[in-house]
Amino acid sequence: MAEILDKLFGSGARVKIMRFFLVNPYDVFTIEDASQTLRLSKSKVRRETKSLFSMKFLRKGMKETEIISGRTKRLKKRKELGFAFNNIFPYARELKALLVESLSVSRELLIKRFRRLGRGLKLVLLSGLFTQRPGEGRLDILVVGDGIRKAELEKILGKIEAEIGRELQYAFLSTAEFQYRQGMYDKFVRDILESEHDVLIDNLNL
């Protein structure tokens, strides 16, 4: 599917950028924002957004960010020029169906990636975006394990985010903390286990 889309739209970079704006239709992003999330060079993002803007797929917008200024460490607001999806683009519904609703991440590939975290990995649950009931604030991934380097975990999550064009909501718990919370019927853990989810890796025999 990915290869077909790349051929249809000219490049894999364009497909990623279009999907990124389609799944975040109300937000304004700078070139740097899109570059960091999608793991594409700024020059490539700049070139593709310029082309998509000329097609009226994107519109220009202003993004307001807070920065710490000077010795006083005061917060100041700064406005930057960015891009957002043009919600009146005539083929918005069709493109969303093609690029977003048909998006699927290989379960086998996810298992392979997470297993690289080593023997300390005990549990990986998928929810939110990976189920039929994604929702605002809903957890997408729960990872449980010991001796896992956070940098390695974030590297894996970053790759997934670049593929789906959206930031993931995740939680990382040690085995002891997870089992304690489970035994105490903790609301956070209970909500995850009782909601729709997919058990990707289970070495705890849930």
Secondary structure, DSSP 4 states (H G I P E B T S, - for coil): -HHHHHHHHS-HHHHHHHHHHHHSTT--B-HHHHHHHHT--HHHHHHHHHHHHHTTSEEEEEEEEEEEETTTTEEEEEEEEEEEE-TT-TTHHHHHIIIIIT----HHHHHHHHHTT-TTEEEEEE-GGGSS---TT---EEEEESS--HHHHHHHHHHHHHHHTSPPPEEEE-HHHHHHHHHTT-HHHHHHHHSS-EEEEESS--
